[in-house]
Amino acid sequence: MGNKNPETVASWFTSPTNFSLVAVDQGEVVGVALLTGAGKLALCYLLPEARRQGIGKALLQRMEQQACSWGVKALQLHSTASGEEFFASQGYVQAGKVRSPYGVETIFFWKQLDAVAGEPDGKRKRFCNCNSNSL
């Protein structure tokens, strides 16, 4: 994609407002994820041969934990068709299709992180180990 040249991607990884992870399997990079401080999962990619091994799920769970530690209430992301099933299986809600500025059709997903809606007696369960003192 047009915005993913080496200089731009390097600036994303070095930004103090972003959090990034690289997945390594047997010494080889097999995946990458990048979260912005605004709660956007900007990158979450795996090599095709690394799929269905729990690596993507582990990356995503760590991103969600980081977002929660920052006080982010919900994550949002734009997925390609190849990631649609994965994000849906991880509790992300599909909210429509969007064409990126680079001409790629993406699927917009979001996930509430801070509470489970409809919890009885007004008590909310936390998605992660966020500080519950603010409830």
Stockholm file with secondary structure:
# STOCKHOLM 1.0

chainA/1-135         MGNKNPETVASWFTSPTNFSLVAVDQGEVVGVALLTGAGKLALCYLLPEARRQGIGKALLQRMEQQACSWGVKALQLHSTASGEEFFASQGYVQAGKVRSPYGVETIFFWKQLDAVAGEPDGKRKRFCNCNSNSL
#=GR chainA/1-135 SS CTTCCHHHHHHHHHCTTEEEEEEEETTEEEEEEEEETTSEEEEEEECGGGTTSSHHHHHHHHHHHHHHHTTCCEEEEEECGGGHHHHHHTTCEEEEEEECTTSCEEEEEEEECSCCTTCGGGCCCCSSSCCGGGC
#=GC SS_cons         CTTCCHHHHHHHHHCTTEEEEEEEETTEEEEEEEEETTSEEEEEEECGGGTTSSHHHHHHHHHHHHHHHTTCCEEEEEECGGGHHHHHHTTCEEEEEEECTTSCEEEEEEEECSCCTTCGGGCCCCSSSCCGGGC
//
